[in-house]
Amino acid sequence: MRTFIKYYEPSLNPLSGGKGAVSVLSPATVANVVCGFDILGFALNNPTDEFTVSLSDEVGVHIINDDDFNLPTNPEINVSGAALLAMLEECPDVKGFTVISKKVVKPGSGIGSSAASAAGPVVAANILLGNRFSKSDLVRFAMFGEKVASGVKHADNIAPAIYGGVTLIRSIFPLDIISIDAPPLHVTVVHPQIEVRTADARQILKQHVLLKDAIKQWGNIAGLVAGLIQQDYDLIGRSLEDVIIEPVRSILIPGFNEVKQKCKDAGALGGGISGSGPSIFMLSKDAETAKAVEEVMKDVYNRIGLDYQTHLTTINQEGVKQVV
Amino acid sequence: MRTFIKYYEPSLNPLSGGKGAVSVLSPATVANVVCGFDILGFALNNPTDEFTVSLSDEVGVHIINDDDFNLPTNPEINVSGAALLAMLEECPDVKGFTVISKKVVKPGSGIGSSAASAAGPVVAANILLGNRFSKSDLVRFAMFGEKVASGVKHADNIAPAIYGGVTLIRSIFPLDIISIDAPPLHVTVVHPQIEVRTADARQILKQHVLLKDAIKQWGNIAGLVAGLIQQDYDLIGRSLEDVIIEPVRSILIPGFNEVKQKCKDAGALGGGISGSGPSIFMLSKDAETAKAVEEVMKDVYNRIGLDYQTHLTTINQEGVKQVV
């Protein structure tokens, strides 16, 4: 908030209803949840980015970075900017927004950094405007931000960031987002500090898959969804199997197979590549197991000699949330 | 029961605990439920086959047909026989079974005639033997019967026949069957009287599918499972879409596209090919719509000039059930 006052005098703008600026926490997210490639994601309670949005009398979006990531401030090539520009298109009464971006979720980590950048500001802007848009609209705007980041309009990180919890994207055109009830789950994430570009990770996938593999995959996603809603941890664990994407993409992540096997040996229900990597996530039934899983991850990357960061957290049920 | 007395004097056999014979009703089933190819099925309250099983002092399985289908009585090539022979392998204390088969579900109709023949007798035999086997064991035995019928050991008709309701086969080896809670659903089936052999229907499928189609399919199956468990009829309807199997197989069924579109226009949630065809099933929220759907089906096939049979029924929640 400290840099805010310099740029905008919010009380001058009647649209904000006296609210000068809205600050939100926008969560990291895990997408491509094992057998749920391109359709299933969930939000994390940690890490989160912070965005502060205010109305501006200048036309367009004005980006102010308050972190060390040196992201572009030209709104057309900035994820938050592109999302807010898409929103502005449908707000003829609004001239512009100013965003102060304080990112924590590392770009390129595979835990939805760009989705956090896209989702947070549009939710904040919507609060400023009296919640005139539905969550589904906000996902639509935020996808313009994702497109800047990865070249593709996908919603599997954005939907959980905005809705919270576990979300299914049944269809992207037309957009059909379904919240999936889930039992309490502990999430351990390790981010080995290597670069896997989303576009590269997408390019190595084969355009065709064997029908028999596809059948296995849809058996598993059906089992996973049933396990989540019916709170059947065993079934969740059995269903966390990906016979299509993981065998191809995991070769880009040093230590992947060892981490996965040892984490399961330590009691994790299962897990896999987060997004398009390089982060790996594991789900556990309780905090103690999740902590043991973190130790396993550290051991593997300490031995390999690769820098890493871990996050020990739970599923975020609220999505982007206003800081009050 | 009338032909029974001639073949066996049940009270002589101590294993049956005084029960001379057990009669069961074994239901027709719908498998390959739209986007759930090879993994999702459900049981119908109508039509059903009737099987009466008794212990025999002769080694092996003795088949008696009490219907007009002229099915083989050699147990190795008879679906009920092959299933019971598999069961006998694990019953060292049992010499043999006699089965009286009174089939109603037409072989080759696509509503699980062979599964009814496989499931009914093993459930009846298990009751005779004091329920020594689990449902999962019974599915395993019955799959030997399916293999006789279609050359492939599949469980997507057998599982709902034995468990009742809607069942998911998450995995076939190892066998993992999950009962999926579902809201009340009305089912309308039309069986146009043409022959589609399961083996042929399987052969025309491509071994490879586009990844983007597979993603659509697993989005839909995830949506369908969520819709069923969360009792969301709209979501069920939206998810009843098959972009992989139906476009290929429906060309074998005259009138398919017209039936499907007109049934949806008449209010059906959706539906598709039952099993590998030629039957077509439609799901509706209420009995009135299901009846209107039946009229639409009749109209189409009357106009085409193809003989047909319809069934107006609901989902059978119990599976194979003893006649008492």
Interface residues (C-beta under 8 A of the other chain):
Chain A: C35 G36 F37 D38 I39 L40 L168 I169 R170 S171 D176 I178 I180 D181 L205 K206 Q207 H208 V209 L210 L211 K212 A214 I215 K216 Q217 W218 G219 N220 I221 A222 G223 L224 V225 A226 I229 Q230 L235 R238 S239 I244
Chain B: C35 G36 F37 D38 I39 L40 L168 I169 R170 S171 D176 I178 I180 D181 L205 K206 Q207 H208 V209 L210 L211 K212 A214 I215 K216 Q217 W218 G219 N220 I221 A222 G223 L224 V225 A226 I229 Q230 L235 R238 S239 I244
